[in-house]
Amino acid sequence: MSETITQTYESAQARVEQIIVRLDSGEAGLRETHDLVAEAKTLIEFCAGELDAVGRGLEELRLDALVERLETDPGRRA
């Protein structure tokens, strides 16, 4: 994958699924198999990074909401 394109989680996931179908078909030769596995590895790493980023964002949102609640109602304890 030497192209520079804007990747989304969904497009990367769809491409990994296409790669799996191709590999499962048994029709890919040795070099193609190598290239597909390398591409899938890169895509999976991208997806993992996206999931981590979203997870961190959700944690921050929950913390921000908690801080806001505590600041607006100082008598309330978490």
Gaussian input, Z-matrix of N, CA and C with variables (Angstrom, degrees):
# hf/3-21g

backbone

0 1
 N
 C     1     B1
 C     2     B2     1     A1
 N     3     B3     2     A2     1     D1
 C     4     B4     3     A3     2     D2
 C     5     B5     4     A4     3     D3
 N     6     B6     5     A5     4     D4
 C     7     B7     6     A6     5     D5
 C     8     B8     7     A7     6     D6
 N     9     B9     8     A8     7     D7
 C    10    B10     9     A9     8     D8
 C    11    B11    10    A10     9     D9
 N    12    B12    11    A11    10    D10
 C    13    B13    12    A12    11    D11
 C    14    B14    13    A13    12    D12
 N    15    B15    14    A14    13    D13
 C    16    B16    15    A15    14    D14
 C    17    B17    16    A16    15    D15
 N    18    B18    17    A17    16    D16
 C    19    B19    18    A18    17    D17
 C    20    B20    19    A19    18    D18
 N    21    B21    20    A20    19    D19
 C    22    B22    21    A21    20    D20
 C    23    B23    22    A22    21    D21
 N    24    B24    23    A23    22    D22
 C    25    B25    24    A24    23    D23
 C    26    B26    25    A25    24    D24
 N    27    B27    26    A26    25    D25
 C    28    B28    27    A27    26    D26
 C    29    B29    28    A28    27    D27
 N    30    B30    29    A29    28    D28
 C    31    B31    30    A30    29    D29
 C    32    B32    31    A31    30    D30
 N    33    B33    32    A32    31    D31
 C    34    B34    33    A33    32    D32
 C    35    B35    34    A34    33    D33
 N    36    B36    35    A35    34    D34
 C    37    B37    36    A36    35    D35
 C    38    B38    37    A37    36    D36
 N    39    B39    38    A38    37    D37
 C    40    B40    39    A39    38    D38
 C    41    B41    40    A40    39    D39
 N    42    B42    41    A41    40    D40
 C    43    B43    42    A42    41    D41
 C    44    B44    43    A43    42    D42
 N    45    B45    44    A44    43    D43
 C    46    B46    45    A45    44    D44
 C    47    B47    46    A46    45    D45
 N    48    B48    47    A47    46    D46
 C    49    B49    48    A48    47    D47
 C    50    B50    49    A49    48    D48
 N    51    B51    50    A50    49    D49
 C    52    B52    51    A51    50    D50
 C    53    B53    52    A52    51    D51
 N    54    B54    53    A53    52    D52
 C    55    B55    54    A54    53    D53
 C    56    B56    55    A55    54    D54
 N    57    B57    56    A56    55    D55
 C    58    B58    57    A57    56    D56
 C    59    B59    58    A58    57    D57
 N    60    B60    59    A59    58    D58
 C    61    B61    60    A60    59    D59
 C    62    B62    61    A61    60    D60
 N    63    B63    62    A62    61    D61
 C    64    B64    63    A63    62    D62
 C    65    B65    64    A64    63    D63
 N    66    B66    65    A65    64    D64
 C    67    B67    66    A66    65    D65
 C    68    B68    67    A67    66    D66
 N    69    B69    68    A68    67    D67
 C    70    B70    69    A69    68    D68
 C    71    B71    70    A70    69    D69
 N    72    B72    71    A71    70    D70
 C    73    B73    72    A72    71    D71
 C    74    B74    73    A73    72    D72
 N    75    B75    74    A74    73    D73
 C    76    B76    75    A75    74    D74
 C    77    B77    76    A76    75    D75
 N    78    B78    77    A77    76    D76
 C    79    B79    78    A78    77    D77
 C    80    B80    79    A79    78    D78
 N    81    B81    80    A80    79    D79
 C    82    B82    81    A81    80    D80
 C    83    B83    82    A82    81    D81
 N    84    B84    83    A83    82    D82
 C    85    B85    84    A84    83    D83
 C    86    B86    85    A85    84    D84
 N    87    B87    86    A86    85    D85
 C    88    B88    87    A87    86    D86
 C    89    B89    88    A88    87    D87
 N    90    B90    89    A89    88    D88
 C    91    B91    90    A90    89    D89
 C    92    B92    91    A91    90    D90
 N    93    B93    92    A92    91    D91
 C    94    B94    93    A93    92    D92
 C    95    B95    94    A94    93    D93
 N    96    B96    95    A95    94    D94
 C    97    B97    96    A96    95    D95
 C    98    B98    97    A97    96    D96
 N    99    B99    98    A98    97    D97
 C   100   B100    99    A99    98    D98
 C   101   B101   100   A100    99    D99
 N   102   B102   101   A101   100   D100
 C   103   B103   102   A102   101   D101
 C   104   B104   103   A103   102   D102
 N   105   B105   104   A104   103   D103
 C   106   B106   105   A105   104   D104
 C   107   B107   106   A106   105   D105
 N   108   B108   107   A107   106   D106
 C   109   B109   108   A108   107   D107
 C   110   B110   109   A109   108   D108
 N   111   B111   110   A110   109   D109
 C   112   B112   111   A111   110   D110
 C   113   B113   112   A112   111   D111
 N   114   B114   113   A113   112   D112
 C   115   B115   114   A114   113   D113
 C   116   B116   115   A115   114   D114
 N   117   B117   116   A116   115   D115
 C   118   B118   117   A117   116   D116
 C   119   B119   118   A118   117   D117
 N   120   B120   119   A119   118   D118
 C   121   B121   120   A120   119   D119
 C   122   B122   121   A121   120   D120
 N   123   B123   122   A122   121   D121
 C   124   B124   123   A123   122   D122
 C   125   B125   124   A124   123   D123
 N   126   B126   125   A125   124   D124
 C   127   B127   126   A126   125   D125
 C   128   B128   127   A127   126   D126
 N   129   B129   128   A128   127   D127
 C   130   B130   129   A129   128   D128
 C   131   B131   130   A130   129   D129
 N   132   B132   131   A131   130   D130
 C   133   B133   132   A132   131   D131
 C   134   B134   133   A133   132   D132
 N   135   B135   134   A134   133   D133
 C   136   B136   135   A135   134   D134
 C   137   B137   136   A136   135   D135
 N   138   B138   137   A137   136   D136
 C   139   B139   138   A138   137   D137
 C   140   B140   139   A139   138   D138
 N   141   B141   140   A140   139   D139
 C   142   B142   141   A141   140   D140
 C   143   B143   142   A142   141   D141
 N   144   B144   143   A143   142   D142
 C   145   B145   144   A144   143   D143
 C   146   B146   145   A145   144   D144
 N   147   B147   146   A146   145   D145
 C   148   B148   147   A147   146   D146
 C   149   B149   148   A148   147   D147
 N   150   B150   149   A149   148   D148
 C   151   B151   150   A150   149   D149
 C   152   B152   151   A151   150   D150
 N   153   B153   152   A152   151   D151
 C   154   B154   153   A153   152   D152
 C   155   B155   154   A154   153   D153
 N   156   B156   155   A155   154   D154
 C   157   B157   156   A156   155   D155
 C   158   B158   157   A157   156   D156
 N   159   B159   158   A158   157   D157
 C   160   B160   159   A159   158   D158
 C   161   B161   160   A160   159   D159
 N   162   B162   161   A161   160   D160
 C   163   B163   162   A162   161   D161
 C   164   B164   163   A163   162   D162
 N   165   B165   164   A164   163   D163
 C   166   B166   165   A165   164   D164
 C   167   B167   166   A166   165   D165
 N   168   B168   167   A167   166   D166
 C   169   B169   168   A168   167   D167
 C   170   B170   169   A169   168   D168
 N   171   B171   170   A170   169   D169
 C   172   B172   171   A171   170   D170
 C   173   B173   172   A172   171   D171
 N   174   B174   173   A173   172   D172
 C   175   B175   174   A174   173   D173
 C   176   B176   175   A175   174   D174
 N   177   B177   176   A176   175   D175
 C   178   B178   177   A177   176   D176
 C   179   B179   178   A178   177   D177
 N   180   B180   179   A179   178   D178
 C   181   B181   180   A180   179   D179
 C   182   B182   181   A181   180   D180
 N   183   B183   182   A182   181   D181
 C   184   B184   183   A183   182   D182
 C   185   B185   184   A184   183   D183
 N   186   B186   185   A185   184   D184
 C   187   B187   186   A186   185   D185
 C   188   B188   187   A187   186   D186
 N   189   B189   188   A188   187   D187
 C   190   B190   189   A189   188   D188
 C   191   B191   190   A190   189   D189
 N   192   B192   191   A191   190   D190
 C   193   B193   192   A192   191   D191
 C   194   B194   193   A193   192   D192
 N   195   B195   194   A194   193   D193
 C   196   B196   195   A195   194   D194
 C   197   B197   196   A196   195   D195
 N   198   B198   197   A197   196   D196
 C   199   B199   198   A198   197   D197
 C   200   B200   199   A199   198   D198
 N   201   B201   200   A200   199   D199
 C   202   B202   201   A201   200   D200
 C   203   B203   202   A202   201   D201
 N   204   B204   203   A203   202   D202
 C   205   B205   204   A204   203   D203
 C   206   B206   205   A205   204   D204
 N   207   B207   206   A206   205   D205
 C   208   B208   207   A207   206   D206
 C   209   B209   208   A208   207   D207
 N   210   B210   209   A209   208   D208
 C   211   B211   210   A210   209   D209
 C   212   B212   211   A211   210   D210
 N   213   B213   212   A212   211   D211
 C   214   B214   213   A213   212   D212
 C   215   B215   214   A214   213   D213
 N   216   B216   215   A215   214   D214
 C   217   B217   216   A216   215   D215
 C   218   B218   217   A217   216   D216
 N   219   B219   218   A218   217   D217
 C   220   B220   219   A219   218   D218
 C   221   B221   220   A220   219   D219
 N   222   B222   221   A221   220   D220
 C   223   B223   222   A222   221   D221
 C   224   B224   223   A223   222   D222
 N   225   B225   224   A224   223   D223
 C   226   B226   225   A225   224   D224
 C   227   B227   226   A226   225   D225
 N   228   B228   227   A227   226   D226
 C   229   B229   228   A228   227   D227
 C   230   B230   229   A229   228   D228
 N   231   B231   230   A230   229   D229
 C   232   B232   231   A231   230   D230
 C   233   B233   232   A232   231   D231

   B1=1.4577
   B2=1.5159
   B3=1.3018
   B4=1.4439
   B5=1.5215
   B6=1.3253
   B7=1.4539
   B8=1.5202
   B9=1.3243
   B10=1.4499
   B11=1.5196
   B12=1.3187
   B13=1.4584
   B14=1.5139
   B15=1.3123
   B16=1.4533
   B17=1.5190
   B18=1.3080
   B19=1.4584
   B20=1.5256
   B21=1.2982
   B22=1.4561
   B23=1.5218
   B24=1.3116
   B25=1.4585
   B26=1.5253
   B27=1.3238
   B28=1.4655
   B29=1.5276
   B30=1.3308
   B31=1.4697
   B32=1.5258
   B33=1.3259
   B34=1.4666
   B35=1.5252
   B36=1.3188
   B37=1.4628
   B38=1.5296
   B39=1.3235
   B40=1.4666
   B41=1.5274
   B42=1.3284
   B43=1.4664
   B44=1.5247
   B45=1.3234
   B46=1.4673
   B47=1.5265
   B48=1.3128
   B49=1.4665
   B50=1.5273
   B51=1.3381
   B52=1.4677
   B53=1.5286
   B54=1.3161
   B55=1.4680
   B56=1.5201
   B57=1.3278
   B58=1.4641
   B59=1.5272
   B60=1.3228
   B61=1.4722
   B62=1.5211
   B63=1.3318
   B64=1.4691
   B65=1.5225
   B66=1.3289
   B67=1.4643
   B68=1.5243
   B69=1.3238
   B70=1.4673
   B71=1.5255
   B72=1.3241
   B73=1.4657
   B74=1.5260
   B75=1.3255
   B76=1.4529
   B77=1.5165
   B78=1.3171
   B79=1.4605
   B80=1.5247
   B81=1.3156
   B82=1.4666
   B83=1.5257
   B84=1.3134
   B85=1.4569
   B86=1.5240
   B87=1.3001
   B88=1.4632
   B89=1.5228
   B90=1.3218
   B91=1.4716
   B92=1.5223
   B93=1.3358
   B94=1.4620
   B95=1.5255
   B96=1.3270
   B97=1.4630
   B98=1.5214
   B99=1.3247
   B100=1.4672
   B101=1.5263
   B102=1.3247
   B103=1.4628
   B104=1.5276
   B105=1.3280
   B106=1.4627
   B107=1.5287
   B108=1.3216
   B109=1.4683
   B110=1.5268
   B111=1.3279
   B112=1.4661
   B113=1.5297
   B114=1.3240
   B115=1.4620
   B116=1.5266
   B117=1.3276
   B118=1.4667
   B119=1.5212
   B120=1.3131
   B121=1.4713
   B122=1.5237
   B123=1.3251
   B124=1.4612
   B125=1.5272
   B126=1.3160
   B127=1.4632
   B128=1.5251
   B129=1.3200
   B130=1.4656
   B131=1.5226
   B132=1.3252
   B133=1.4672
   B134=1.5286
   B135=1.3256
   B136=1.4634
   B137=1.5307
   B138=1.3357
   B139=1.4667
   B140=1.5257
   B141=1.3176
   B142=1.4638
   B143=1.5244
   B144=1.3193
   B145=1.4625
   B146=1.5177
   B147=1.3251
   B148=1.4625
   B149=1.5300
   B150=1.3262
   B151=1.4676
   B152=1.5217
   B153=1.3286
   B154=1.4666
   B155=1.5267
   B156=1.3320
   B157=1.4638
   B158=1.5251
   B159=1.3135
   B160=1.4657
   B161=1.5270
   B162=1.3253
   B163=1.4641
   B164=1.5198
   B165=1.3345
   B166=1.4709
   B167=1.5210
   B168=1.3254
   B169=1.4597
   B170=1.5159
   B171=1.3235
   B172=1.4676
   B173=1.5216
   B174=1.3256
   B175=1.4619
   B176=1.5209
   B177=1.3348
   B178=1.4589
   B179=1.5206
   B180=1.3196
   B181=1.4599
   B182=1.5219
   B183=1.3191
   B184=1.4668
   B185=1.5199
   B186=1.3304
   B187=1.4612
   B188=1.5180
   B189=1.3336
   B190=1.4585
   B191=1.5229
   B192=1.3234
   B193=1.4644
   B194=1.5239
   B195=1.3236
   B196=1.4635
   B197=1.5216
   B198=1.3186
   B199=1.4675
   B200=1.5199
   B201=1.3171
   B202=1.4643
   B203=1.5228
   B204=1.3201
   B205=1.4726
   B206=1.5159
   B207=1.3187
   B208=1.4630
   B209=1.5234
   B210=1.3181
   B211=1.4625
   B212=1.5196
   B213=1.3198
   B214=1.4594
   B215=1.5212
   B216=1.3199
   B217=1.4641
   B218=1.5249
   B219=1.3557
   B220=1.4654
   B221=1.5308
   B222=1.3237
   B223=1.4514
   B224=1.5172
   B225=1.2976
   B226=1.4670
   B227=1.5146
   B228=1.2994
   B229=1.4661
   B230=1.5156
   B231=1.3277
   B232=1.4712
   B233=1.4943
   A1=109.62
   A2=117.40
   A3=120.64
   A4=112.14
   A5=117.58
   A6=121.10
   A7=109.86
   A8=115.67
   A9=120.18
   A10=107.04
   A11=115.83
   A12=120.80
   A13=108.63
   A14=115.76
   A15=119.91
   A16=107.41
   A17=115.35
   A18=121.92
   A19=109.30
   A20=116.81
   A21=121.09
   A22=107.76
   A23=115.51
   A24=120.35
   A25=109.69
   A26=115.43
   A27=120.32
   A28=112.20
   A29=116.71
   A30=118.59
   A31=110.90
   A32=116.81
   A33=119.87
   A34=110.53
   A35=116.43
   A36=120.77
   A37=110.71
   A38=116.56
   A39=120.42
   A40=110.65
   A41=116.85
   A42=119.88
   A43=110.63
   A44=118.17
   A45=120.60
   A46=109.60
   A47=116.92
   A48=120.25
   A49=111.09
   A50=117.34
   A51=120.79
   A52=110.76
   A53=115.88
   A54=120.40
   A55=110.38
   A56=116.72
   A57=120.61
   A58=110.69
   A59=116.17
   A60=119.89
   A61=110.11
   A62=116.77
   A63=120.54
   A64=110.67
   A65=117.41
   A66=120.11
   A67=111.22
   A68=116.84
   A69=120.87
   A70=112.64
   A71=116.56
   A72=119.59
   A73=111.66
   A74=116.74
   A75=120.60
   A76=113.75
   A77=117.11
   A78=121.12
   A79=113.63
   A80=117.52
   A81=120.37
   A82=109.61
   A83=115.26
   A84=120.08
   A85=110.85
   A86=115.80
   A87=121.72
   A88=111.85
   A89=117.74
   A90=121.33
   A91=110.98
   A92=116.94
   A93=119.90
   A94=110.76
   A95=116.74
   A96=120.51
   A97=110.35
   A98=115.89
   A99=120.42
   A100=110.57
   A101=116.36
   A102=121.08
   A103=111.89
   A104=116.74
   A105=120.40
   A106=111.70
   A107=116.12
   A108=119.70
   A109=110.06
   A110=117.07
   A111=120.55
   A112=110.81
   A113=116.74
   A114=120.52
   A115=110.73
   A116=116.49
   A117=120.35
   A118=110.95
   A119=117.32
   A120=121.19
   A121=110.42
   A122=116.46
   A123=120.76
   A124=111.08
   A125=116.57
   A126=120.82
   A127=111.80
   A128=116.88
   A129=120.70
   A130=110.48
   A131=117.11
   A132=120.30
   A133=110.32
   A134=116.84
   A135=121.18
   A136=110.26
   A137=116.82
   A138=121.15
   A139=111.28
   A140=116.93
   A141=120.58
   A142=110.38
   A143=116.69
   A144=120.57
   A145=112.07
   A146=116.16
   A147=120.15
   A148=111.10
   A149=116.80
   A150=120.51
   A151=111.07
   A152=117.11
   A153=120.89
   A154=111.03
   A155=116.45
   A156=120.74
   A157=111.27
   A158=116.64
   A159=120.10
   A160=110.03
   A161=116.80
   A162=120.36
   A163=112.03
   A164=116.25
   A165=119.97
   A166=110.50
   A167=116.08
   A168=119.86
   A169=112.05
   A170=116.88
   A171=120.27
   A172=111.29
   A173=116.86
   A174=120.09
   A175=110.58
   A176=116.92
   A177=120.70
   A178=110.96
   A179=117.39
   A180=120.39
   A181=111.11
   A182=116.34
   A183=119.43
   A184=110.61
   A185=117.36
   A186=120.53
   A187=110.55
   A188=117.38
   A189=120.56
   A190=110.95
   A191=117.10
   A192=121.05
   A193=110.52
   A194=117.02
   A195=120.74
   A196=110.66
   A197=117.04
   A198=120.94
   A199=109.97
   A200=116.80
   A201=120.46
   A202=111.02
   A203=117.08
   A204=120.15
   A205=110.99
   A206=116.76
   A207=120.14
   A208=111.35
   A209=117.22
   A210=120.47
   A211=111.90
   A212=118.28
   A213=120.80
   A214=112.16
   A215=118.15
   A216=122.70
   A217=108.45
   A218=117.49
   A219=120.32
   A220=113.93
   A221=118.76
   A222=120.89
   A223=112.98
   A224=117.04
   A225=122.30
   A226=109.91
   A227=116.98
   A228=122.47
   A229=108.93
   A230=116.21
   A231=120.96
   A232=110.96
   D1=76.86
   D2=-178.83
   D3=-87.87
   D4=-7.86
   D5=179.27
   D6=-71.94
   D7=145.31
   D8=173.15
   D9=-100.65
   D10=106.48
   D11=179.53
   D12=-132.52
   D13=155.79
   D14=175.74
   D15=-77.36
   D16=118.29
   D17=-175.80
   D18=-102.10
   D19=142.07
   D20=170.89
   D21=-114.20
   D22=160.99
   D23=176.97
   D24=-56.56
   D25=-45.40
   D26=-176.59
   D27=-64.30
   D28=-41.92
   D29=-179.90
   D30=-69.68
   D31=-36.35
   D32=177.60
   D33=-66.13
   D34=-42.60
   D35=178.71
   D36=-62.32
   D37=-42.57
   D38=179.25
   D39=-63.05
   D40=-40.15
   D41=179.73
   D42=-66.92
   D43=-39.66
   D44=177.25
   D45=-60.58
   D46=-41.26
   D47=177.91
   D48=-62.02
   D49=-40.63
   D50=176.81
   D51=-62.32
   D52=-41.66
   D53=179.69
   D54=-62.88
   D55=-43.20
   D56=179.65
   D57=-60.79
   D58=-43.61
   D59=178.52
   D60=-60.09
   D61=-44.63
   D62=-179.77
   D63=-63.37
   D64=-44.40
   D65=179.81
   D66=-65.97
   D67=-40.11
   D68=179.42
   D69=-65.90
   D70=-24.30
   D71=-179.06
   D72=-67.62
   D73=-22.73
   D74=-179.00
   D75=75.58
   D76=6.51
   D77=-176.48
   D78=-92.55
   D79=-11.71
   D80=-178.39
   D81=-77.12
   D82=136.04
   D83=176.36
   D84=-76.74
   D85=179.90
   D86=-176.45
   D87=-59.09
   D88=-51.68
   D89=-178.12
   D90=-64.23
   D91=-43.38
   D92=179.01
   D93=-63.42
   D94=-41.00
   D95=177.87
   D96=-59.50
   D97=-45.72
   D98=178.38
   D99=-58.25
   D100=-48.45
   D101=-178.19
   D102=-64.09
   D103=-40.72
   D104=179.29
   D105=-66.09
   D106=-41.58
   D107=178.85
   D108=-64.49
   D109=-41.37
   D110=178.14
   D111=-63.06
   D112=-42.73
   D113=178.03
   D114=-63.75
   D115=-44.44
   D116=179.69
   D117=-61.35
   D118=-40.29
   D119=178.87
   D120=-59.83
   D121=-45.89
   D122=178.73
   D123=-62.02
   D124=-43.52
   D125=180.00
   D126=-65.69
   D127=-40.66
   D128=179.51
   D129=-65.68
   D130=-39.60
   D131=176.50
   D132=-63.05
   D133=-41.03
   D134=176.62
   D135=-60.26
   D136=-47.65
   D137=-179.71
   D138=-61.27
   D139=-41.94
   D140=178.62
   D141=-61.38
   D142=-41.55
   D143=177.55
   D144=-63.55
   D145=-41.17
   D146=177.71
   D147=-62.95
   D148=-44.01
   D149=179.07
   D150=-63.28
   D151=-41.22
   D152=177.13
   D153=-61.53
   D154=-44.54
   D155=-179.40
   D156=-62.92
   D157=-43.31
   D158=178.67
   D159=-65.34
   D160=-40.99
   D161=178.03
   D162=-60.48
   D163=-44.01
   D164=177.56
   D165=-63.38
   D166=-40.15
   D167=178.63
   D168=-62.58
   D169=-40.57
   D170=177.88
   D171=-65.62
   D172=-40.13
   D173=177.40
   D174=-61.74
   D175=-43.09
   D176=178.87
   D177=-63.36
   D178=-40.79
   D179=178.75
   D180=-62.30
   D181=-42.59
   D182=179.19
   D183=-64.36
   D184=-41.63
   D185=178.93
   D186=-66.34
   D187=-41.99
   D188=178.47
   D189=-61.53
   D190=-41.21
   D191=179.49
   D192=-65.38
   D193=-39.86
   D194=178.84
   D195=-64.95
   D196=-45.79
   D197=178.89
   D198=-60.80
   D199=-43.10
   D200=179.73
   D201=-61.95
   D202=-43.29
   D203=178.54
   D204=-62.74
   D205=-42.96
   D206=-179.29
   D207=-67.16
   D208=-36.60
   D209=179.71
   D210=-71.46
   D211=-33.15
   D212=-179.52
   D213=-83.52
   D214=-19.09
   D215=179.53
   D216=-137.58
   D217=78.03
   D218=-175.04
   D219=-61.35
   D220=-21.79
   D221=179.42
   D222=-77.01
   D223=-13.92
   D224=-178.24
   D225=-88.35
   D226=134.75
   D227=177.92
   D228=-112.04
   D229=143.83
   D230=178.89
   D231=-77.24

